[in-house]
Amino acid sequence: MIRAEFYRKNGKSLCGFRISGHAGLAERGQDIACAGVSSAVMLTANTVTDVFKLKAEVAVKGNEIKLILEEGDDGDGDKLLLGLLTHLYFLSDEFQGRIKITFTEV
């Protein structure tokens, strides 16, 4: 199962995420659910850091990626993360039981 944990401040603003796991629909490298999630996550991370130039801590370790926005974000980061969250909800509907989305207050 792919686990998508989103971090929230004050009950609403998104300030980061941690994505890990494998959907298990096919072998690694052949799984369409994993490919969809991976592509969306990389697009989001690259847009945050390279396009919007927002300061963020990004860590990739094994089968996990974590992105935490630094303090002082003007709201663009929250909107980008909301876009990723929305996309993952659509994917979780399409691939039921393969993607679990949770929230952690920070």
Order of alpha helices (4+ residues) and beta strands (2+ residues): beta-beta-alpha-beta-beta-alpha-beta
